[in-house]
């Protein structure tokens, strides 16, 4: 039972790290895209 718990803990931890990592990458991507749009097309960062 201890080994099964450790496996589930590892899977849950990896899933959590993947979710947080994906969120961070997505936020950085949106910020970079907004800066690119503002420089290229002279659009406000808030649009």
N, CA, C, O and CB atoms as a CASP TS submission, in Angstrom:
PFRMAT TS
TARGET T0000
AUTHOR 0000-0000-0000
METHOD Language model
MODEL 1
PARENT N/A
ATOM      1  N   UNK     1       0.816  -1.190   0.000  1.00  0.00           N
ATOM      2  CA  UNK     1       0.000   0.000   0.000  1.00  0.00           C
ATOM      3  C   UNK     1       0.870   1.268   0.000  1.00  0.00           C
ATOM      4  O   UNK     1       0.500   2.284  -0.588  1.00  0.00           O
ATOM      5  CB  UNK     1      -0.934  -0.010   1.206  1.00  0.00           C
ATOM      6  N   UNK     2       2.002   1.192   0.654  1.00  0.00           N
ATOM      7  CA  UNK     2       2.903   2.334   0.710  1.00  0.00           C
ATOM      8  C   UNK     2       3.443   2.671  -0.682  1.00  0.00           C
ATOM      9  O   UNK     2       3.538   3.843  -1.047  1.00  0.00           O
ATOM     10  CB  UNK     2       4.062   2.053   1.678  1.00  0.00           C
ATOM     11  N   UNK     3       3.791   1.653  -1.448  1.00  0.00           N
ATOM     12  CA  UNK     3       4.331   1.871  -2.792  1.00  0.00           C
ATOM     13  C   UNK     3       3.261   2.492  -3.691  1.00  0.00           C
ATOM     14  O   UNK     3       3.551   3.404  -4.465  1.00  0.00           O
ATOM     15  CB  UNK     3       4.845   0.537  -3.399  1.00  0.00           C
ATOM     16  N   UNK     4       2.025   1.996  -3.589  1.00  0.00           N
ATOM     17  CA  UNK     4       0.926   2.549  -4.382  1.00  0.00           C
ATOM     18  C   UNK     4       0.699   4.022  -4.039  1.00  0.00           C
ATOM     19  O   UNK     4       0.457   4.839  -4.928  1.00  0.00           O
ATOM     20  CB  UNK     4      -0.365   1.742  -4.147  1.00  0.00           C
ATOM     21  N   UNK     5       0.775   4.352  -2.774  1.00  0.00           N
ATOM     22  CA  UNK     5       0.618   5.749  -2.350  1.00  0.00           C
ATOM     23  C   UNK     5       1.714   6.640  -2.912  1.00  0.00           C
ATOM     24  O   UNK     5       1.452   7.768  -3.329  1.00  0.00           O
ATOM     25  CB  UNK     5       0.613   5.843  -0.833  1.00  0.00           C
ATOM     26  N   UNK     6       2.928   6.139  -2.921  1.00  0.00           N
ATOM     27  CA  UNK     6       4.045   6.915  -3.463  1.00  0.00           C
ATOM     28  C   UNK     6       3.889   7.122  -4.973  1.00  0.00           C
ATOM     29  O   UNK     6       4.208   8.191  -5.493  1.00  0.00           O
ATOM     30  CB  UNK     6       5.382   6.211  -3.161  1.00  0.00           C
ATOM     31  N   UNK     7       3.401   6.106  -5.666  1.00  0.00           N
ATOM     32  CA  UNK     7       3.177   6.239  -7.110  1.00  0.00           C
ATOM     33  C   UNK     7       2.101   7.284  -7.375  1.00  0.00           C
ATOM     34  O   UNK     7       2.268   8.139  -8.244  1.00  0.00           O
ATOM     35  CB  UNK     7       2.772   4.880  -7.734  1.00  0.00           C
ATOM     36  N   UNK     8       0.993   7.220  -6.629  1.00  0.00           N
ATOM     37  CA  UNK     8      -0.073   8.203  -6.795  1.00  0.00           C
ATOM     38  C   UNK     8       0.410   9.612  -6.442  1.00  0.00           C
ATOM     39  O   UNK     8       0.039  10.584  -7.100  1.00  0.00           O
ATOM     40  CB  UNK     8      -1.278   7.827  -5.929  1.00  0.00           C
ATOM     41  N   UNK     9       1.223   9.713  -5.421  1.00  0.00           N
ATOM     42  CA  UNK     9       1.787  11.001  -5.038  1.00  0.00           C
ATOM     43  C   UNK     9       2.661  11.566  -6.162  1.00  0.00           C
ATOM     44  O   UNK     9       2.596  12.757  -6.466  1.00  0.00           O
ATOM     45  CB  UNK     9       2.605  10.863  -3.741  1.00  0.00           C
ATOM     46  N   UNK    10       3.465  10.718  -6.767  1.00  0.00           N
ATOM     47  CA  UNK    10       4.319  11.157  -7.879  1.00  0.00           C
ATOM     48  C   UNK    10       3.508  11.594  -9.083  1.00  0.00           C
ATOM     49  O   UNK    10       3.823  12.605  -9.710  1.00  0.00           O
ATOM     50  CB  UNK    10       5.267  10.046  -8.285  1.00  0.00           C
ATOM     51  N   UNK    11       2.463  10.840  -9.413  1.00  0.00           N
ATOM     52  CA  UNK    11       1.620  11.195 -10.554  1.00  0.00           C
ATOM     53  C   UNK    11       0.892  12.513 -10.279  1.00  0.00           C
ATOM     54  O   UNK    11       0.834  13.384 -11.148  1.00  0.00           O
ATOM     55  CB  UNK    11       0.602  10.065 -10.854  1.00  0.00           C
ATOM     56  N   UNK    12       0.343  12.657  -9.084  1.00  0.00           N
ATOM     57  CA  UNK    12      -0.353  13.891  -8.728  1.00  0.00           C
ATOM     58  C   UNK    12       0.576  15.095  -8.730  1.00  0.00           C
ATOM     59  O   UNK    12       0.203  16.173  -9.194  1.00  0.00           O
ATOM     60  CB  UNK    12      -1.001  13.750  -7.369  1.00  0.00           C
ATOM     61  N   UNK    13       1.772  14.914  -8.216  1.00  0.00           N
ATOM     62  CA  UNK    13       2.749  16.006  -8.210  1.00  0.00           C
ATOM     63  C   UNK    13       3.156  16.418  -9.613  1.00  0.00           C
ATOM     64  O   UNK    13       3.261  17.606  -9.917  1.00  0.00           O
ATOM     65  CB  UNK    13       3.979  15.603  -7.424  1.00  0.00           C
ATOM     66  N   UNK    14       3.384  15.423 -10.470  1.00  0.00           N
ATOM     67  CA  UNK    14       3.763  15.723 -11.858  1.00  0.00           C
ATOM     68  C   UNK    14       2.623  16.440 -12.577  1.00  0.00           C
ATOM     69  O   UNK    14       2.856  17.371 -13.348  1.00  0.00           O
ATOM     70  CB  UNK    14       4.142  14.426 -12.615  1.00  0.00           C
ATOM     71  N   UNK    15       1.390  16.001 -12.322  1.00  0.00           N
ATOM     72  CA  UNK    15       0.230  16.640 -12.943  1.00  0.00           C
ATOM     73  C   UNK    15       0.099  18.087 -12.473  1.00  0.00           C
ATOM     74  O   UNK    15      -0.177  18.974 -13.280  1.00  0.00           O
ATOM     75  CB  UNK    15      -1.057  15.856 -12.621  1.00  0.00           C
ATOM     76  N   UNK    16       0.291  18.333 -11.189  1.00  0.00           N
ATOM     77  CA  UNK    16       0.231  19.686 -10.653  1.00  0.00           C
ATOM     78  C   UNK    16       1.309  20.583 -11.231  1.00  0.00           C
ATOM     79  O   UNK    16       1.042  21.734 -11.577  1.00  0.00           O
ATOM     80  CB  UNK    16       0.351  19.652  -9.155  1.00  0.00           C
ATOM     81  N   UNK    17       2.515  20.069 -11.338  1.00  0.00           N
ATOM     82  CA  UNK    17       3.621  20.842 -11.911  1.00  0.00           C
ATOM     83  C   UNK    17       3.331  21.168 -13.370  1.00  0.00           C
ATOM     84  O   UNK    17       3.603  22.279 -13.825  1.00  0.00           O
ATOM     85  CB  UNK    17       4.954  20.067 -11.787  1.00  0.00           C
ATOM     86  N   UNK    18       2.777  20.197 -14.110  1.00  0.00           N
ATOM     87  CA  UNK    18       2.447  20.422 -15.521  1.00  0.00           C
ATOM     88  C   UNK    18       1.373  21.498 -15.660  1.00  0.00           C
ATOM     89  O   UNK    18       1.452  22.337 -16.557  1.00  0.00           O
ATOM     90  CB  UNK    18       1.973  19.110 -16.181  1.00  0.00           C
ATOM     91  N   UNK    19       0.371  21.481 -14.784  1.00  0.00           N
ATOM     92  CA  UNK    19      -0.690  22.493 -14.850  1.00  0.00           C
ATOM     93  C   UNK    19      -0.142  23.895 -14.569  1.00  0.00           C
ATOM     94  O   UNK    19      -0.441  24.846 -15.291  1.00  0.00           O
ATOM     95  CB  UNK    19      -1.808  22.158 -13.851  1.00  0.00           C
ATOM     96  N   UNK    20       0.650  24.005 -13.525  1.00  0.00           N
ATOM     97  CA  UNK    20       1.222  25.312 -13.184  1.00  0.00           C
ATOM     98  C   UNK    20       2.171  25.778 -14.284  1.00  0.00           C
ATOM     99  O   UNK    20       2.166  26.953 -14.652  1.00  0.00           O
ATOM    100  CB  UNK    20       1.964  25.246 -11.827  1.00  0.00           C
ATOM    101  N   UNK    21       2.979  24.869 -14.807  1.00  0.00           N
ATOM    102  CA  UNK    21       3.906  25.224 -15.887  1.00  0.00           C
ATOM    103  C   UNK    21       3.178  25.682 -17.136  1.00  0.00           C
ATOM    104  O   UNK    21       3.583  26.653 -17.775  1.00  0.00           O
ATOM    105  CB  UNK    21       4.796  24.046 -16.223  1.00  0.00           C
ATOM    106  N   UNK    22       2.108  24.988 -17.487  1.00  0.00           N
ATOM    107  CA  UNK    22       1.323  25.386 -18.650  1.00  0.00           C
ATOM    108  C   UNK    22       0.680  26.742 -18.479  1.00  0.00           C
ATOM    109  O   UNK    22       0.613  27.528 -19.424  1.00  0.00           O
ATOM    110  CB  UNK    22       0.266  24.364 -18.932  1.00  0.00           C
ATOM    111  N   UNK    23       0.207  27.019 -17.281  1.00  0.00           N
ATOM    112  CA  UNK    23      -0.404  28.321 -16.997  1.00  0.00           C
ATOM    113  C   UNK    23       0.631  29.432 -17.112  1.00  0.00           C
ATOM    114  O   UNK    23       0.358  30.476 -17.704  1.00  0.00           O
ATOM    115  CB  UNK    23      -1.040  28.330 -15.592  1.00  0.00           C
ATOM    116  N   UNK    24       1.801  29.217 -16.558  1.00  0.00           N
ATOM    117  CA  UNK    24       2.864  30.230 -16.612  1.00  0.00           C
ATOM    118  C   UNK    24       3.292  30.475 -18.052  1.00  0.00           C
ATOM    119  O   UNK    24       3.445  31.625 -18.463  1.00  0.00           O
ATOM    120  CB  UNK    24       4.079  29.794 -15.765  1.00  0.00           C
ATOM    121  N   UNK    25       3.486  29.410 -18.824  1.00  0.00           N
ATOM    122  CA  UNK    25       3.886  29.561 -20.227  1.00  0.00           C
ATOM    123  C   UNK    25       2.802  30.308 -21.004  1.00  0.00           C
ATOM    124  O   UNK    25       3.111  31.167 -21.831  1.00  0.00           O
ATOM    125  CB  UNK    25       4.157  28.174 -20.872  1.00  0.00           C
ATOM    126  N   UNK    26       1.537  29.985 -20.742  1.00  0.00           N
ATOM    127  CA  UNK    26       0.444  30.671 -21.421  1.00  0.00           C
ATOM    128  C   UNK    26       0.397  32.150 -21.100  1.00  0.00           C
ATOM    129  O   UNK    26       0.186  32.972 -21.992  1.00  0.00           O
ATOM    130  CB  UNK    26      -0.865  30.037 -21.057  1.00  0.00           C
ATOM    131  N   UNK    27       0.592  32.504 -19.831  1.00  0.00           N
ATOM    132  CA  UNK    27       0.582  33.917 -19.438  1.00  0.00           C
ATOM    133  C   UNK    27       1.738  34.680 -20.086  1.00  0.00           C
ATOM    134  O   UNK    27       1.553  35.792 -20.580  1.00  0.00           O
ATOM    135  CB  UNK    27       0.658  34.046 -17.909  1.00  0.00           C
ATOM    136  N   UNK    28       2.912  34.088 -20.083  1.00  0.00           N
ATOM    137  CA  UNK    28       4.068  34.738 -20.706  1.00  0.00           C
ATOM    138  C   UNK    28       3.831  34.906 -22.204  1.00  0.00           C
ATOM    139  O   UNK    28       4.178  35.936 -22.781  1.00  0.00           O
ATOM    140  CB  UNK    28       5.360  33.921 -20.452  1.00  0.00           C
ATOM    141  N   UNK    29       3.237  33.884 -22.834  1.00  0.00           N
ATOM    142  CA  UNK    29       2.925  33.970 -24.262  1.00  0.00           C
ATOM    143  C   UNK    29       1.959  35.100 -24.568  1.00  0.00           C
ATOM    144  O   UNK    29       2.141  35.820 -25.549  1.00  0.00           O
ATOM    145  CB  UNK    29       2.347  32.659 -24.752  1.00  0.00           C
ATOM    146  N   UNK    30       0.939  35.264 -23.746  1.00  0.00           N
ATOM    147  CA  UNK    30      -0.033  36.346 -23.954  1.00  0.00           C
ATOM    148  C   UNK    30       0.641  37.703 -23.799  1.00  0.00           C
ATOM    149  O   UNK    30       0.390  38.613 -24.590  1.00  0.00           O
ATOM    150  CB  UNK    30      -1.211  36.221 -22.960  1.00  0.00           C
ATOM    151  N   UNK    31       1.487  37.845 -22.799  1.00  0.00           N
ATOM    152  CA  UNK    31       2.176  39.126 -22.585  1.00  0.00           C
ATOM    153  C   UNK    31       3.082  39.452 -23.770  1.00  0.00           C
ATOM    154  O   UNK    31       3.098  40.587 -24.246  1.00  0.00           O
ATOM    155  CB  UNK    31       3.004  39.087 -21.277  1.00  0.00           C
ATOM    156  N   UNK    32       3.834  38.460 -24.248  1.00  0.00           N
ATOM    157  CA  UNK    32       4.719  38.682 -25.399  1.00  0.00           C
ATOM    158  C   UNK    32       3.903  39.039 -26.635  1.00  0.00           C
ATOM    159  O   UNK    32       4.283  39.933 -27.392  1.00  0.00           O
ATOM    160  CB  UNK    32       5.584  37.429 -25.675  1.00  0.00           C
ATOM    161  N   UNK    33       2.776  38.342 -26.846  1.00  0.00           N
ATOM    162  CA  UNK    33       1.920  38.629 -27.998  1.00  0.00           C
ATOM    163  C   UNK    33       1.356  40.041 -27.929  1.00  0.00           C
ATOM    164  O   UNK    33       1.289  40.731 -28.947  1.00  0.00           O
ATOM    165  CB  UNK    33       0.779  37.615 -28.079  1.00  0.00           C
ATOM    166  N   UNK    34       0.949  40.479 -26.739  1.00  0.00           N
ATOM    167  CA  UNK    34       0.399  41.824 -26.590  1.00  0.00           C
ATOM    168  C   UNK    34       1.470  42.886 -26.853  1.00  0.00           C
ATOM    169  O   UNK    34       1.190  43.907 -27.481  1.00  0.00           O
ATOM    170  CB  UNK    34      -0.194  42.005 -25.184  1.00  0.00           C
ATOM    171  N   UNK    35       2.687  42.651 -26.377  1.00  0.00           N
ATOM    172  CA  UNK    35       3.776  43.598 -26.636  1.00  0.00           C
ATOM    173  C   UNK    35       4.090  43.645 -28.129  1.00  0.00           C
ATOM    174  O   UNK    35       4.294  44.724 -28.686  1.00  0.00           O
ATOM    175  CB  UNK    35       5.042  43.211 -25.833  1.00  0.00           C
ATOM    176  N   UNK    36       4.129  42.484 -28.778  1.00  0.00           N
ATOM    177  CA  UNK    36       4.376  42.427 -30.216  1.00  0.00           C
ATOM    178  C   UNK    36       3.308  43.204 -30.978  1.00  0.00           C
ATOM    179  O   UNK    36       3.631  43.991 -31.868  1.00  0.00           O
ATOM    180  CB  UNK    36       4.417  40.970 -30.697  1.00  0.00           C
ATOM    181  N   UNK    37       2.025  42.986 -30.630  1.00  0.00           N
ATOM    182  CA  UNK    37       0.925  43.691 -31.294  1.00  0.00           C
ATOM    183  C   UNK    37       1.021  45.194 -31.089  1.00  0.00           C
ATOM    184  O   UNK    37       0.763  45.973 -32.007  1.00  0.00           O
ATOM    185  CB  UNK    37      -0.417  43.185 -30.778  1.00  0.00           C
ATOM    186  N   UNK    38       1.395  45.597 -29.877  1.00  0.00           N
ATOM    187  CA  UNK    38       1.481  47.034 -29.606  1.00  0.00           C
ATOM    188  C   UNK    38       2.619  47.682 -30.394  1.00  0.00           C
ATOM    189  O   UNK    38       2.496  48.827 -30.831  1.00  0.00           O
ATOM    190  CB  UNK    38       1.677  47.281 -28.106  1.00  0.00           C
ATOM    191  N   UNK    39       3.713  46.965 -30.575  1.00  0.00           N
ATOM    192  CA  UNK    39       4.835  47.519 -31.331  1.00  0.00           C
ATOM    193  C   UNK    39       4.572  47.474 -32.832  1.00  0.00           C
ATOM    194  O   UNK    39       4.927  48.409 -33.551  1.00  0.00           O
ATOM    195  CB  UNK    39       6.119  46.761 -31.005  1.00  0.00           C
ATOM    196  N   UNK    40       3.962  46.411 -33.305  1.00  0.00           N
ATOM    197  CA  UNK    40       3.755  46.231 -34.742  1.00  0.00           C
ATOM    198  C   UNK    40       2.568  47.041 -35.274  1.00  0.00           C
ATOM    199  O   UNK    40       2.670  47.680 -36.322  1.00  0.00           O
ATOM    200  CB  UNK    40       3.544  44.763 -35.048  1.00  0.00           C
ATOM    201  N   UNK    41       1.454  47.014 -34.556  1.00  0.00           N
ATOM    202  CA  UNK    41       0.225  47.615 -35.062  1.00  0.00           C
ATOM    203  C   UNK    41      -0.212  48.860 -34.276  1.00  0.00           C
ATOM    204  O   UNK    41      -1.257  49.440 -34.569  1.00  0.00           O
ATOM    205  CB  UNK    41      -0.879  46.591 -35.036  1.00  0.00           C
ATOM    206  N   UNK    42       0.573  49.265 -33.293  1.00  0.00           N
ATOM    207  CA  UNK    42       0.277  50.439 -32.462  1.00  0.00           C
ATOM    208  C   UNK    42      -1.092  50.319 -31.793  1.00  0.00           C
ATOM    209  O   UNK    42      -1.882  51.264 -31.783  1.00  0.00           O
ATOM    210  CB  UNK    42       0.333  51.718 -33.310  1.00  0.00           C
ATOM    211  N   UNK    43      -1.353  49.137 -31.235  1.00  0.00           N
ATOM    212  CA  UNK    43      -2.581  48.874 -30.502  1.00  0.00           C
ATOM    213  C   UNK    43      -2.262  48.939 -29.004  1.00  0.00           C
ATOM    214  O   UNK    43      -1.165  48.572 -28.583  1.00  0.00           O
ATOM    215  CB  UNK    43      -3.194  47.479 -30.899  1.00  0.00           C
ATOM    216  N   UNK    44      -3.206  49.399 -28.219  1.00  0.00           N
ATOM    217  CA  UNK    44      -3.013  49.469 -26.772  1.00  0.00           C
ATOM    218  C   UNK    44      -2.797  48.083 -26.177  1.00  0.00           C
ATOM    219  O   UNK    44      -3.328  47.091 -26.677  1.00  0.00           O
ATOM    220  CB  UNK    44      -4.212  50.142 -26.107  1.00  0.00           C
ATOM    221  N   UNK    45      -2.024  48.026 -25.121  1.00  0.00           N
ATOM    222  CA  UNK    45      -1.804  46.750 -24.438  1.00  0.00           C
ATOM    223  C   UNK    45      -3.079  46.228 -23.775  1.00  0.00           C
ATOM    224  O   UNK    45      -3.188  45.035 -23.491  1.00  0.00           O
ATOM    225  CB  UNK    45      -0.703  46.901 -23.394  1.00  0.00           C
ATOM    226  N   UNK    46      -4.028  47.103 -23.531  1.00  0.00           N
ATOM    227  CA  UNK    46      -5.236  46.726 -22.807  1.00  0.00           C
ATOM    228  C   UNK    46      -6.358  46.236 -23.722  1.00  0.00           C
ATOM    229  O   UNK    46      -7.406  45.814 -23.232  1.00  0.00           O
ATOM    230  CB  UNK    46      -5.724  47.895 -21.999  1.00  0.00           C
ATOM    231  N   UNK    47      -6.160  46.283 -25.037  1.00  0.00           N
ATOM    232  CA  UNK    47      -7.188  45.797 -25.966  1.00  0.00           C
ATOM    233  C   UNK    47      -7.053  44.300 -26.193  1.00  0.00           C
ATOM    234  O   UNK    47      -7.833  43.717 -26.946  1.00  0.00           O
ATOM    235  CB  UNK    47      -7.098  46.539 -27.306  1.00  0.00           C
TER
END
